[in-house]
Amino acid sequence: MPSAKLHVVPCRPEHREEFTAPELDVLEHAEAMTGTQPSVSDEPAARLIEELGAPAYVELTAMVVVENLRSRMNSAFGLTGQGSSDRCAVPSRA
């Protein structure tokens, strides 16, 4: 994903035009799955299955589950990045 898109992911409602429809569906699906109260709905899931195919939808869903588990477990144990920083290094737009 181009770094310009990475910078607008957190504020994508104001920048929807920068994402394709499948990208928006993937982001919506991941957020719906990982909320404290999961709220996955049938319509976005059906669109993803149609766009990606059922096997890819299952793989996407499984990866979101794995990363959510990893994130929550790391947070519970107070773990931070093992590398040179505690944050994802996304290059500045400047």
N, C-alpha and C positions, 0 to 999 in steps of 0.2 A: 504494500500500500504506500503510495507517495506520502512523504512527510507532511505535505500541505493538508492532506485529508486527516492525518493523525492529529493535527493541531485543532481541528474543528469537531472531532468526535464528541468531546464533552458538551459542546454547544450545538450539536447537529440540528435541533429543531429550527434554529435560525439559519442553518446552512444546508437544508435538505437538498438543494439543487446540486451540491457537490458530490452527492452519493447516488449510486444506481439504486433502482428499486430493490434488487436482491440484497445489496449491502444494507439498506435500511431495514429490510426484513430480518436479516441476520442479527443486526444490532438490537432490534426490538425483541427478538427471540431470546437473545442472551440476557438482556435486562429483565425480561419477564421471568426467566428461569431463576435468576440469581437474587431476586428481591427477597426480603425477609418473609414476605408472604408471596410465594410464587404465583404468577398470574398468566400463565401461558394460555392463549386462546386458540381456537381452532382455525380461524381465518388466516393469520400469519403463518401458522404451521402448514396449512394446506398450500399456501403460495410457495413456501420454501420446498415442500415435497414436489410440487409441480416444476419448479425452476431447477432444483438440484437433483431430484430423484430421491427415492426413499432411502437407499443405502447412504448417500451423502448426508441426508437429513439426520439419520441415526448417528453417523460419525460426528457431525457438527454438534449435535445435542450431547453426545458422550464427552466431547472435548470441553464443552462449556461446563459440564458437571465436574470433570477432573480438575479444571483450573479453579472453579469455585471452591471445591473441596480443599485444594492446595492453599488457596488464598485465606480461607477461613481458618484452617488449621495453623498456618504460619502466624496469623494474627493472634490466635489463642495462645500460642507459645511465645509471642513477642519476638518472632523471628523477622529479620529484615534481610535485604539483599546481601549476598555473599561476595559480591563484586566490588567495584570501586565506588558505587554510590547506592543510596537507598531509593532512588527514583529511576524510572525508565528514561534513558538519555535520548530524547527526541531533539534533533538539531533545531536550533532557533530559526525562525523565518528570516531573520536579518542577514 
